[in-house]
Amino acid sequence: MIIAAILTVLGLLIGIGIVQWYGLRLSGVLVVPLFAVYALYDFVAVPAFILGTVAAYVGLTVLQRRTFLFGRQLLLASMGISMIVPLGVLGGLTLAGIPGLTFTDVTFVWSILPGVAAYNYHQLDSDRRREDVLLSAATLVGLIGLGAGLVNLSLAPHLGHHTPPVLYSDGSDIAALQQAAVGGTTFSLDASLSLILGATLVGMIVSEGVYLRWGIRLNGIIALPLLALFTLQSASVLPLYVVGLAVVYWLITQIHRRTLLYGRVLLATGLAISVAGSIPIAIVAPVTTGLHLFFTAILVGIGAYNLHRMPPKHRSTSIALSACAFVLFLGILGLLVTPAEAGLLVDIGLIELGVAATAITAAITAGAITAIRLERRRPSATERRRIRSHEHT
């Protein structure tokens, strides 16, 4: 996990510098550093990323010309295209008999990255877009080269054993190529790719639906279904997420007050803090697999920034709705996915079951009360028409 964290933090710091000095997006805050990790872990991620980015960019161009979608709606559409198209194409090639094109859970979980990259390219002028693509590619090649150099047989005893392995694990393509795998649990959600895709898309729909209905953003577009899937495989993910969210939120709030950093730079800072902070946790208390901890750290950084940028009066409402949505995702996915031995609510006693039942009931009750309150405050159709007529006049 040490190498994956180093590459991610280094990529985030490079991105901060590029945003500050050149005003470029570097494909998006997380795209380059995370794709460097994926490309090393699963070589199929490279063609899947290129295919997803091209498909999403073309799709955005068509949607912008023929629809009235804009902003966040275009971003969600781009993410959806980047998830669906590579899966369909690679699945078709696999059925056609072309070997070696297995799409792993690791690559698929973050297949939204090409959509994020395409959206960022789409927002830039042509000259700036060319610069951003070239600089992103150069940074990506540098990170992949560094990672490939750090994953080797001679360094395996020093870098592969101190934490649960990620790029040194048995499932890592670069470790297999370098004959440097040190073991470790292979990342798996024990769910079909179609189920993961469905849960992710439903998460996007629920998040956008809540925003359109009540103007409240849930804590992450796809974070809730992914967190539920991770929790079914490793129960320790949930407390790590909750505690990490509180700590990183407090830290970036203090950083913002003292430095006035905001936007992409503050998001990258929060992500760097959460990923770097996961390393001592992995060394001292390796309570879950390296990839589960790595992904949880990413979700923590994103979630903490989302909470920070919300209006203060919306935070408690968002937390209540997010907790309720998470519990519902957890319950539904728990019926469709067989939890792992280390997963939540597996082989627990009566006391633990009582505590879990109380927490679940509290989350659903708080979410339901919040939803009812928001719905009562929502203007009626007549009032909305009156408001629109006043705006036009």
KEKE-3310 file (N, C-alpha, C; in steps of 0.2 Angstrom, whole numbers, plus 5000, padded with zeros to 4 digits):
npx = (5004:5010:5017:5007:5000:5011:5012:4999:4998:5009:5006:4994:5000:5008:4997:4992:5002:5002:4989:4989:5000:4999:4985:4979:4969:4974:4967:4958:4956:4959:4962:4974:4984:4977:4974:4987:4990:4980:4984:4995:4991:4982:4984:4974:4967:4972:4969:4955:4953:4957:4948:4936:4937:4938:4925:4917:4920:4916:4902:4898:4900:4890:4878:4879:4876:4863:4855:4848:4857:4868:4883:4883:4875:4880:4892:4888:4882:4893:4901:4893:4893:4907:4908:4899:4902:4916:4914:4905:4911:4924:4918:4911:4923:4929:4919:4921:4932:4944:4958:4963:4957:4951:4940:4944:4937:4944:4948:4935:4928:4932:4929:4923:4933:4938:4927:4926:4938:4936:4925:4932:4941:4932:4928:4938:4946:4952:4966:4971:4966:4974:4986:4983:4980:4993:5001:4995:4997:5011:5014:5007:5015:5027:5023:5019:5031:5039:5032:5033:5047:5048:5042:5048:5058:5069:5066:5055:5055:5056:5047:5035:5030:5027:5015:4997:4997:4996:5000:5010:5003:4996:4986:4991:4996:5009:5017:5016:5023:5035:5039:5037:5028:5020:5010:4995:4978:4967:4959:4941:4924:4915:4904:4894:4900:4890:4881:4888:4889:4876:4873:4881:4876:4863:4866:4871:4859:4851:4858:4858:4844:4840:4846:4840:4827:4826:4837:4848:4864:4870:4883:4894:4894:4894:4899:4891:4885:4897:4904:4895:4896:4910:4909:4902:4912:4922:4920:4927:4929:4919:4919:4932:4930:4920:4927:4938:4932:4928:4940:4948:4939:4939:4953:4954:4946:4952:4964:4958:4954:4965:4973:4966:4964:4955:4942:4948:4962:4960:4952:4962:4971:4964:4963:4976:4980:4971:4975:4989:4987:4982:4993:5000:4990:4988:5001:5002:4989:4983:4969:4961:4961:4974:4969:4955:4957:4964:4955:4945:4951:4952:4938:4936:4943:4936:4923:4925:4929:4917:4908:4913:4912:4898:4884:4883:4870:4865:4872:4870:4858:4861:4870:4861:4852:4861:4866:4855:4852:4864:4862:4851:4856:4865:4857:4850:4860:4866:4857:4859:4872:4884:4890:4908:4918:4924:4915:4902:4890:4891:4892:4890:4887:4873:4873:4881:4872:4861:4866:4869:4856:4850:4857:4855:4841:4840:4847:4838:4826:4830:4833:4821:4813:4819:4818:4804:4802:4809:4801:4789:4792:4795:4790:4774:4767:4759:4764:4778:4775:4771:4782:4791:4784:4785:4799:4801:4794)
npy = (4994:5006:5010:5013:5024:5033:5036:5042:5053:5060:5063:5071:5082:5087:5090:5101:5110:5113:5118:5129:5137:5136:5135:5125:5109:5096:5085:5083:5082:5069:5061:5058:5053:5042:5034:5031:5022:5012:5008:5001:4991:4984:4980:4981:4992:5002:5002:5002:5015:5024:5021:5024:5038:5044:5039:5046:5059:5061:5058:5068:5079:5077:5077:5090:5097:5093:5093:5101:5099:5103:5108:5100:5090:5086:5081:5070:5063:5060:5052:5041:5036:5033:5022:5013:5011:5005:4993:4987:4985:4979:4967:4962:4959:4950:4939:4937:4929:4934:4933:4937:4949:4953:4961:4969:4970:4981:4990:4992:4998:5011:5016:5028:5038:5041:5047:5059:5064:5067:5076:5087:5090:5094:5106:5115:5127:5125:5126:5126:5114:5105:5107:5103:5090:5085:5088:5081:5068:5067:5068:5057:5046:5048:5045:5032:5026:5028:5021:5008:5006:5006:4994:4980:4965:4966:4977:4972:4965:4977:4986:4979:4972:4979:4985:4980:4973:4982:4986:4977:4965:4949:4950:4960:4966:4972:4968:4954:4954:4959:4949:4950:4948:4948:4941:4942:4947:4946:4959:4960:4961:4952:4952:4953:4962:4968:4970:4979:4989:4993:4996:5007:5016:5018:5024:5036:5041:5042:5052:5063:5065:5068:5080:5088:5088:5093:5101:5097:5091:5074:5065:5063:5057:5044:5038:5032:5019:5012:5012:5004:4992:4990:4989:4977:4968:4971:4975:4984:4995:5004:5011:5016:5025:5034:5040:5045:5054:5064:5068:5073:5082:5092:5096:5101:5111:5120:5122:5129:5141:5147:5148:5151:5143:5135:5126:5116:5115:5114:5102:5093:5094:5089:5076:5071:5072:5062:5050:5050:5049:5036:5027:5026:5020:5008:5002:5001:4996:4985:4983:4979:4974:4980:4987:4990:4999:5009:5013:5017:5028:5037:5039:5046:5058:5064:5065:5073:5085:5088:5089:5101:5111:5112:5123:5128:5126:5116:5104:5095:5091:5084:5074:5067:5062:5055:5045:5038:5034:5026:5015:5010:5006:4997:4987:4982:4978:4969:4958:4954:4951:4940:4942:4944:4935:4944:4954:4966:4963:4949:4934:4939:4943:4944:4956:4965:4964:4970:4983:4986:4986:4996:5007:5006:5008:5021:5028:5027:5032:5045:5050:5048:5057:5069:5069:5070:5083:5091:5089:5095:5108:5111:5121:5121:5116:5126:5137:5137:5140:5153:5159:5157:5165:5178:5179:5180:5192)
npz = (5000:5002:4991:4982:4989:4990:4976:4974:4983:4978:4965:4968:4974:4963:4955:4962:4961:4947:4945:4953:4947:4933:4930:4924:4923:4924:4920:4930:4948:4954:4944:4936:4946:4952:4941:4937:4948:4945:4932:4934:4943:4936:4920:4909:4912:4905:4891:4893:4900:4890:4880:4887:4890:4877:4872:4882:4880:4866:4868:4877:4868:4859:4867:4872:4861:4857:4867:4883:4893:4906:4916:4931:4927:4915:4919:4926:4916:4908:4916:4917:4904:4903:4911:4906:4892:4890:4897:4889:4877:4880:4885:4874:4866:4873:4873:4860:4859:4862:4872:4889:4892:4905:4915:4930:4947:4953:4943:4938:4948:4949:4937:4933:4931:4918:4913:4921:4917:4903:4905:4911:4901:4891:4896:4893:4883:4866:4864:4877:4881:4874:4880:4893:4891:4886:4897:4907:4902:4902:4916:4920:4914:4921:4934:4933:4928:4940:4949:4943:4945:4958:4962:4964:4965:4973:4982:4988:5001:5009:5006:5003:5014:5026:5026:5022:5006:4990:4977:4977:4979:4976:4966:4958:4942:4939:4949:4947:4934:4938:4946:4960:4969:4985:4991:5000:5001:4987:4980:4980:4977:4977:4969:4954:4939:4933:4943:4951:4943:4941:4955:4956:4946:4951:4963:4958:4952:4964:4971:4963:4961:4974:4975:4965:4969:4983:4984:4991:4993:4993:5002:4992:4975:4971:4982:4992:4988:4985:4997:5005:4998:5001:5015:5016:5013:5022:5038:5046:5038:5039:5052:5050:5040:5045:5056:5050:5041:5050:5055:5044:5039:5049:5048:5035:5036:5045:5038:5027:5034:5038:5027:5016:5005:4992:4983:4969:4974:4988:4989:4984:4993:5005:5000:4999:5013:5018:5012:5014:5028:5029:5029:5041:5048:5042:5044:5059:5063:5054:5049:5039:5021:5010:4998:5001:5012:5005:4995:5004:5011:5000:4998:5010:5009:4998:5003:5015:5009:5002:5013:5018:5009:5008:5012:5029:5035:5028:5031:5042:5038:5026:5031:5038:5028:5020:5028:5030:5016:5014:5023:5018:5005:5010:5016:5004:4995:5003:5002:4990:4988:4994:5010:5015:5027:5035:5034:5038:5051:5051:5059:5073:5090:5102:5108:5099:5088:5093:5095:5082:5076:5083:5078:5064:5064:5070:5060:5048:5053:5056:5043:5037:5044:5041:5027:5026:5032:5023:5012:5015:5016:5003:4989:4982:4967:4961:4968:4963:4950:4951:4956:4945:4936:4941:4941:4927:4924)
capx = (5000:5015:5019:5000:4999:5016:5010:4993:5000:5014:5001:4990:5004:5009:4991:4991:5006:4999:4983:4991:5004:4997:4978:4976:4965:4977:4962:4954:4960:4961:4962:4981:4987:4973:4975:4993:4989:4976:4987:5000:4988:4978:4986:4968:4965:4975:4964:4949:4953:4957:4941:4931:4938:4936:4918:4913:4921:4911:4895:4897:4899:4883:4873:4878:4873:4856:4851:4849:4861:4874:4886:4883:4871:4884:4897:4885:4881:4900:4903:4889:4896:4913:4907:4895:4905:4921:4912:4902:4916:4928:4914:4911:4929:4930:4915:4923:4937:4951:4960:4967:4953:4946:4939:4943:4933:4948:4947:4928:4925:4934:4929:4921:4938:4938:4921:4929:4944:4932:4922:4937:4944:4927:4927:4943:4947:4956:4973:4972:4964:4980:4991:4981:4981:5000:5004:4993:5001:5018:5014:5005:5020:5032:5021:5019:5038:5041:5029:5036:5053:5048:5039:5053:5060:5074:5063:5049:5055:5056:5041:5029:5028:5025:5007:4994:5000:4992:5004:5014:4999:4995:4982:4994:5000:5016:5020:5017:5028:5042:5040:5039:5022:5022:5004:4990:4971:4966:4953:4935:4918:4910:4898:4895:4901:4883:4878:4892:4887:4869:4873:4884:4871:4858:4869:4871:4852:4848:4861:4855:4837:4839:4848:4835:4821:4827:4843:4853:4869:4872:4890:4897:4890:4894:4902:4887:4885:4903:4905:4891:4900:4916:4908:4900:4918:4926:4916:4931:4929:4914:4922:4937:4927:4917:4932:4942:4928:4927:4946:4950:4935:4941:4959:4954:4942:4957:4968:4955:4953:4972:4977:4961:4964:4948:4941:4952:4967:4958:4951:4968:4975:4961:4964:4983:4980:4968:4979:4995:4986:4980:4999:5002:4985:4990:5007:5000:4983:4981:4962:4958:4965:4977:4964:4950:4960:4966:4949:4942:4955:4950:4931:4936:4945:4931:4918:4927:4928:4910:4905:4916:4909:4891:4882:4883:4864:4864:4877:4866:4852:4865:4872:4855:4850:4867:4866:4849:4854:4869:4859:4846:4860:4868:4852:4848:4866:4867:4853:4861:4879:4886:4896:4914:4918:4925:4910:4897:4884:4893:4895:4890:4883:4867:4875:4883:4866:4857:4869:4868:4849:4848:4860:4851:4834:4841:4848:4832:4821:4832:4833:4814:4810:4822:4814:4797:4802:4811:4795:4784:4795:4796:4785:4769:4767:4756:4769:4783:4773:4770:4789:4794:4781:4789:4806:4801:4792)
capy = (5000:5011:5013:5016:5030:5038:5039:5046:5059:5064:5065:5076:5088:5089:5093:5107:5115:5114:5122:5136:5141:5136:5136:5119:5105:5090:5080:5082:5081:5062:5056:5056:5049:5036:5030:5028:5016:5007:5005:4997:4985:4980:4983:4982:4998:5007:5003:5004:5022:5028:5020:5027:5045:5045:5039:5051:5066:5061:5058:5075:5084:5076:5079:5097:5100:5091:5093:5107:5097:5108:5108:5094:5085:5084:5077:5063:5059:5058:5047:5035:5034:5030:5016:5008:5009:5001:4987:4983:4984:4973:4961:4959:4957:4943:4934:4935:4925:4938:4932:4942:4956:4952:4968:4967:4975:4987:4994:4994:5003:5018:5018:5035:5043:5043:5052:5065:5067:5070:5082:5092:5092:5097:5113:5119:5130:5120:5127:5124:5107:5102:5108:5099:5082:5083:5088:5075:5062:5067:5067:5050:5042:5049:5041:5025:5024:5028:5015:5002:5006:5004:4987:4975:4959:4968:4981:4969:4964:4983:4990:4975:4968:4983:4986:4976:4975:4984:4985:4971:4959:4943:4952:4966:4964:4974:4963:4948:4955:4959:4943:4953:4948:4945:4938:4947:4946:4949:4963:4957:4963:4946:4954:4953:4968:4971:4973:4985:4995:4995:5000:5014:5021:5020:5029:5043:5044:5045:5058:5069:5065:5072:5087:5091:5088:5097:5106:5095:5086:5069:5065:5059:5055:5036:5035:5028:5012:5009:5011:4999:4986:4988:4987:4970:4964:4972:4979:4989:5000:5009:5015:5020:5031:5039:5044:5048:5059:5069:5071:5076:5088:5097:5098:5105:5118:5124:5124:5134:5147:5150:5149:5153:5138:5132:5122:5110:5114:5111:5095:5089:5094:5084:5069:5070:5071:5056:5045:5049:5046:5029:5023:5023:5015:5001:4999:5000:4992:4983:4980:4977:4974:4986:4991:4992:5004:5014:5016:5021:5034:5041:5041:5050:5064:5067:5066:5078:5091:5089:5092:5107:5116:5113:5128:5126:5124:5110:5099:5090:5088:5080:5069:5062:5059:5051:5040:5034:5031:5021:5010:5006:5002:4991:4982:4979:4975:4963:4953:4952:4950:4936:4946:4940:4933:4950:4959:4968:4958:4942:4930:4943:4941:4948:4963:4968:4964:4975:4990:4988:4987:5003:5012:5006:5011:5028:5032:5027:5037:5052:5051:5049:5063:5074:5069:5073:5090:5095:5089:5100:5115:5112:5124:5118:5117:5133:5142:5137:5143:5160:5161:5158:5171:5184:5180:5182:5199)
capz = (5000:5003:4984:4980:4993:4987:4969:4974:4986:4974:4959:4970:4975:4957:4952:4966:4958:4941:4946:4956:4942:4926:4929:4921:4927:4924:4919:4936:4954:4956:4938:4935:4951:4953:4935:4938:4952:4942:4926:4937:4946:4931:4913:4905:4914:4900:4885:4896:4901:4884:4877:4891:4889:4870:4872:4886:4876:4860:4870:4879:4863:4856:4872:4872:4854:4856:4874:4887:4899:4907:4922:4935:4923:4910:4922:4928:4910:4906:4921:4915:4898:4904:4914:4902:4885:4890:4899:4884:4872:4882:4886:4867:4864:4877:4870:4853:4860:4863:4878:4893:4893:4910:4918:4937:4951:4955:4937:4937:4954:4948:4929:4932:4930:4911:4912:4924:4913:4897:4907:4912:4894:4887:4899:4892:4876:4862:4866:4884:4881:4871:4885:4898:4889:4886:4904:4910:4899:4905:4923:4921:4912:4926:4940:4931:4928:4947:4952:4941:4947:4966:4963:4961:4969:4979:4987:4991:5008:5013:5004:5002:5020:5031:5026:5018:5000:4985:4970:4979:4980:4971:4960:4954:4936:4939:4954:4943:4929:4941:4950:4966:4973:4992:4994:5002:4999:4981:4980:4977:4980:4977:4965:4946:4936:4931:4949:4953:4938:4943:4961:4955:4943:4956:4968:4955:4952:4970:4973:4959:4963:4981:4974:4961:4973:4989:4984:4996:4990:4997:5003:4986:4970:4971:4988:4997:4986:4985:5004:5007:4995:5005:5021:5016:5013:5028:5043:5048:5033:5041:5057:5048:5036:5049:5060:5045:5038:5055:5056:5038:5038:5054:5046:5029:5038:5048:5033:5023:5038:5039:5020:5011:4999:4991:4976:4968:4978:4995:4988:4983:5000:5009:4998:5001:5020:5020:5009:5019:5035:5029:5029:5048:5051:5039:5048:5066:5064:5047:5051:5032:5015:5007:4993:5005:5016:5000:4993:5010:5011:4994:4999:5016:5007:4994:5008:5019:5005:5001:5019:5020:5004:5009:5017:5036:5037:5025:5033:5046:5033:5021:5035:5040:5022:5017:5032:5028:5010:5015:5027:5013:5000:5013:5016:4998:4993:5008:5000:4983:4988:5000:5014:5017:5034:5039:5033:5043:5053:5050:5065:5078:5096:5103:5110:5093:5084:5096:5094:5075:5075:5085:5074:5058:5065:5071:5053:5044:5056:5055:5036:5035:5047:5037:5020:5027:5033:5017:5007:5018:5015:4996:4986:4978:4959:4960:4970:4959:4944:4953:4957:4939:4932:4944:4938:4920:4924)
cpx = (5004:5016:5012:4999:5004:5014:5004:4995:5004:5010:4997:4994:5006:5003:4990:4995:5004:4993:4985:4995:5002:4989:4975:4973:4969:4972:4957:4958:4963:4963:4969:4984:4983:4974:4982:4993:4986:4980:4993:4997:4985:4980:4980:4965:4967:4970:4957:4948:4953:4950:4936:4931:4936:4928:4914:4914:4916:4904:4894:4896:4892:4878:4873:4875:4865:4852:4852:4853:4867:4877:4886:4880:4876:4890:4894:4884:4888:4902:4899:4891:4902:4913:4904:4899:4911:4919:4909:4907:4921:4924:4913:4917:4930:4925:4917:4929:4944:4953:4963:4963:4948:4946:4938:4939:4937:4947:4940:4926:4927:4934:4925:4926:4939:4932:4923:4934:4940:4929:4926:4940:4938:4926:4932:4943:4952:4963:4975:4971:4971:4985:4990:4982:4989:5003:5002:4996:5008:5019:5012:5011:5026:5030:5021:5026:5041:5038:5032:5043:5054:5045:5044:5055:5065:5071:5057:5049:5055:5050:5034:5026:5025:5018:5004:4995:4994:4995:5009:5010:4999:4991:4985:4998:5007:5020:5021:5023:5035:5044:5041:5032:5023:5016:4999:4983:4970:4959:4947:4929:4913:4904:4899:4896:4895:4880:4881:4890:4880:4869:4876:4879:4865:4860:4869:4864:4849:4851:4858:4848:4836:4841:4843:4828:4821:4833:4848:4858:4871:4880:4894:4892:4889:4897:4898:4886:4891:4905:4901:4894:4906:4915:4905:4906:4922:4923:4920:4931:4924:4916:4928:4935:4924:4922:4936:4939:4929:4934:4948:4945:4937:4948:4958:4950:4947:4962:4965:4955:4960:4975:4972:4961:4957:4948:4946:4958:4966:4956:4957:4971:4971:4962:4971:4983:4977:4972:4985:4993:4984:4987:5000:4996:4986:4996:5005:4995:4980:4974:4959:4963:4968:4972:4958:4952:4961:4960:4945:4945:4953:4943:4931:4938:4940:4925:4919:4926:4921:4906:4907:4913:4902:4890:4881:4876:4861:4867:4873:4861:4856:4867:4867:4853:4855:4867:4861:4850:4859:4866:4855:4851:4863:4864:4851:4854:4867:4863:4855:4868:4881:4892:4902:4914:4920:4920:4905:4892:4885:4896:4895:4886:4877:4868:4876:4877:4862:4859:4868:4861:4847:4851:4857:4844:4835:4842:4842:4827:4824:4832:4825:4811:4813:4819:4807:4797:4804:4805:4790:4786:4795:4789:4780:4770:4764:4761:4775:4782:4773:4778:4792:4791:4784:4796:4806:4799:4797)
cpy = (5006:5015:5017:5023:5035:5041:5043:5053:5063:5067:5071:5083:5091:5093:5100:5112:5117:5119:5129:5140:5141:5137:5130:5114:5098:5084:5079:5080:5074:5058:5053:5051:5042:5031:5027:5021:5010:5004:5000:4990:4981:4983:4984:4989:5003:5008:5005:5012:5026:5027:5024:5035:5047:5045:5044:5058:5066:5062:5065:5080:5083:5078:5087:5101:5099:5091:5100:5105:5102:5106:5101:5088:5082:5079:5070:5059:5056:5052:5041:5032:5030:5024:5011:5006:5004:4994:4983:4981:4978:4967:4958:4956:4950:4938:4932:4931:4928:4937:4938:4949:4955:4959:4967:4972:4981:4992:4997:4999:5010:5020:5024:5040:5045:5048:5059:5068:5071:5076:5088:5095:5096:5105:5118:5122:5125:5120:5125:5117:5103:5102:5103:5092:5081:5083:5082:5069:5061:5065:5059:5045:5042:5045:5034:5022:5024:5022:5008:5001:5004:4997:4983:4970:4962:4973:4978:4968:4971:4987:4986:4972:4973:4985:4981:4978:4977:4982:4979:4964:4954:4946:4958:4963:4966:4970:4956:4948:4955:4953:4945:4953:4945:4942:4943:4945:4950:4953:4960:4959:4958:4948:4954:4961:4972:4974:4979:4991:4997:4999:5007:5019:5023:5025:5036:5046:5046:5051:5064:5070:5069:5079:5091:5092:5093:5102:5104:5090:5081:5069:5061:5057:5047:5033:5030:5020:5008:5008:5005:4992:4984:4986:4979:4965:4965:4977:4985:4996:5006:5014:5019:5026:5036:5043:5048:5054:5065:5072:5075:5083:5094:5100:5103:5112:5122:5126:5130:5141:5151:5152:5152:5149:5136:5128:5116:5109:5111:5104:5091:5088:5089:5077:5067:5068:5064:5050:5044:5047:5039:5024:5021:5019:5008:4998:4997:4995:4990:4979:4977:4976:4980:4990:4993:4999:5010:5017:5020:5028:5039:5044:5046:5057:5068:5069:5072:5085:5093:5092:5099:5113:5117:5120:5125:5123:5118:5103:5093:5087:5083:5074:5064:5058:5054:5045:5035:5030:5025:5015:5006:5003:4996:4985:4978:4975:4968:4957:4950:4950:4946:4940:4941:4939:4939:4955:4961:4964:4951:4939:4935:4941:4945:4955:4967:4969:4970:4982:4991:4989:4994:5008:5012:5010:5019:5032:5032:5032:5044:5054:5052:5055:5069:5075:5072:5081:5094:5095:5094:5107:5116:5116:5120:5119:5124:5138:5142:5140:5151:5163:5162:5164:5177:5185:5182:5190:5203)
cpz = (5000:4996:4981:4983:4991:4981:4969:4977:4981:4968:4962:4971:4968:4954:4956:4963:4952:4941:4948:4951:4935:4925:4925:4926:4928:4924:4925:4942:4955:4950:4937:4940:4952:4947:4935:4942:4948:4936:4929:4940:4941:4924:4909:4907:4909:4894:4887:4897:4895:4880:4881:4890:4882:4870:4876:4882:4870:4863:4873:4873:4859:4860:4872:4866:4854:4862:4877:4893:4900:4914:4925:4931:4918:4913:4924:4921:4907:4910:4919:4909:4899:4907:4910:4895:4886:4892:4893:4878:4874:4883:4879:4865:4867:4874:4863:4853:4861:4870:4882:4894:4899:4914:4926:4941:4953:4949:4937:4942:4952:4940:4928:4930:4923:4910:4915:4920:4907:4899:4907:4905:4890:4890:4897:4884:4873:4864:4873:4885:4879:4877:4891:4897:4889:4893:4908:4908:4902:4912:4924:4919:4918:4932:4939:4931:4935:4950:4950:4943:4955:4967:4960:4967:4975:4984:4990:4998:5012:5012:5004:5008:5026:5032:5022:5010:4995:4978:4971:4980:4975:4965:4956:4948:4936:4944:4951:4938:4932:4945:4957:4971:4980:4995:4995:4998:4992:4982:4976:4980:4980:4974:4958:4944:4935:4937:4952:4949:4940:4950:4960:4952:4947:4961:4965:4954:4958:4972:4969:4960:4969:4979:4970:4965:4979:4989:4989:4992:4995:4997:4998:4982:4970:4977:4992:4995:4987:4993:5007:5004:4999:5011:5022:5016:5019:5033:5045:5044:5036:5047:5055:5044:5040:5053:5056:5042:5043:5055:5050:5037:5043:5051:5040:5031:5041:5043:5029:5027:5038:5032:5015:5005:4999:4984:4975:4972:4985:4994:4988:4990:5005:5007:5000:5009:5022:5018:5013:5026:5035:5030:5036:5051:5048:5042:5055:5067:5057:5048:5044:5027:5013:5003:4996:5009:5011:4998:4998:5011:5006:4996:5005:5013:5003:4999:5012:5016:5004:5007:5020:5015:5004:5013:5024:5037:5033:5027:5037:5042:5029:5025:5036:5033:5019:5021:5031:5021:5010:5018:5022:5007:5003:5014:5010:4995:4997:5006:4993:4983:4995:5004:5015:5025:5038:5038:5039:5044:5051:5056:5071:5084:5096:5104:5104:5089:5087:5094:5086:5073:5077:5080:5067:5059:5066:5064:5049:5047:5055:5048:5034:5037:5043:5030:5021:5028:5027:5012:5009:5016:5007:4993:4982:4971:4958:4962:4966:4952:4945:4953:4950:4935:4935:4941:4931:4919:4927)
residu = (MET:ILE:ILE:ALA:ALA:ILE:LEU:THR:VAL:LEU:GLY:LEU:LEU:ILE:GLY:ILE:GLY:ILE:VAL:GLN:TRP:TYR:GLY:LEU:ARG:LEU:SER:GLY:VAL:LEU:VAL:VAL:PRO:LEU:PHE:ALA:VAL:TYR:ALA:LEU:TYR:ASP:PHE:VAL:ALA:VAL:PRO:ALA:PHE:ILE:LEU:GLY:THR:VAL:ALA:ALA:TYR:VAL:GLY:LEU:THR:VAL:LEU:GLN:ARG:ARG:THR:PHE:LEU:PHE:GLY:ARG:GLN:LEU:LEU:LEU:ALA:SER:MET:GLY:ILE:SER:MET:ILE:VAL:PRO:LEU:GLY:VAL:LEU:GLY:GLY:LEU:THR:LEU:ALA:GLY:ILE:PRO:GLY:LEU:THR:PHE:THR:ASP:VAL:THR:PHE:VAL:TRP:SER:ILE:LEU:PRO:GLY:VAL:ALA:ALA:TYR:ASN:TYR:HIS:GLN:LEU:ASP:SER:ASP:ARG:ARG:ARG:GLU:ASP:VAL:LEU:LEU:SER:ALA:ALA:THR:LEU:VAL:GLY:LEU:ILE:GLY:LEU:GLY:ALA:GLY:LEU:VAL:ASN:LEU:SER:LEU:ALA:PRO:HIS:LEU:GLY:HIS:HIS:THR:PRO:PRO:VAL:LEU:TYR:SER:ASP:GLY:SER:ASP:ILE:ALA:ALA:LEU:GLN:GLN:ALA:ALA:VAL:GLY:GLY:THR:THR:PHE:SER:LEU:ASP:ALA:SER:LEU:SER:LEU:ILE:LEU:GLY:ALA:THR:LEU:VAL:GLY:MET:ILE:VAL:SER:GLU:GLY:VAL:TYR:LEU:ARG:TRP:GLY:ILE:ARG:LEU:ASN:GLY:ILE:ILE:ALA:LEU:PRO:LEU:LEU:ALA:LEU:PHE:THR:LEU:GLN:SER:ALA:SER:VAL:LEU:PRO:LEU:TYR:VAL:VAL:GLY:LEU:ALA:VAL:VAL:TYR:TRP:LEU:ILE:THR:GLN:ILE:HIS:ARG:ARG:THR:LEU:LEU:TYR:GLY:ARG:VAL:LEU:LEU:ALA:THR:GLY:LEU:ALA:ILE:SER:VAL:ALA:GLY:SER:ILE:PRO:ILE:ALA:ILE:VAL:ALA:PRO:VAL:THR:THR:GLY:LEU:HIS:LEU:PHE:PHE:THR:ALA:ILE:LEU:VAL:GLY:ILE:GLY:ALA:TYR:ASN:LEU:HIS:ARG:MET:PRO:PRO:LYS:HIS:ARG:SER:THR:SER:ILE:ALA:LEU:SER:ALA:CYS:ALA:PHE:VAL:LEU:PHE:LEU:GLY:ILE:LEU:GLY:LEU:LEU:VAL:THR:PRO:ALA:GLU:ALA:GLY:LEU:LEU:VAL:ASP:ILE:GLY:LEU:ILE:GLU:LEU:GLY:VAL:ALA:ALA:THR:ALA:ILE:THR:ALA:ALA:ILE:THR:ALA:GLY:ALA:ILE:THR:ALA:ILE:ARG:LEU:GLU:ARG:ARG:ARG:PRO:SER:ALA:THR:GLU:ARG:ARG:ARG:ILE:ARG:SER:HIS:GLU:HIS:THR)
# end
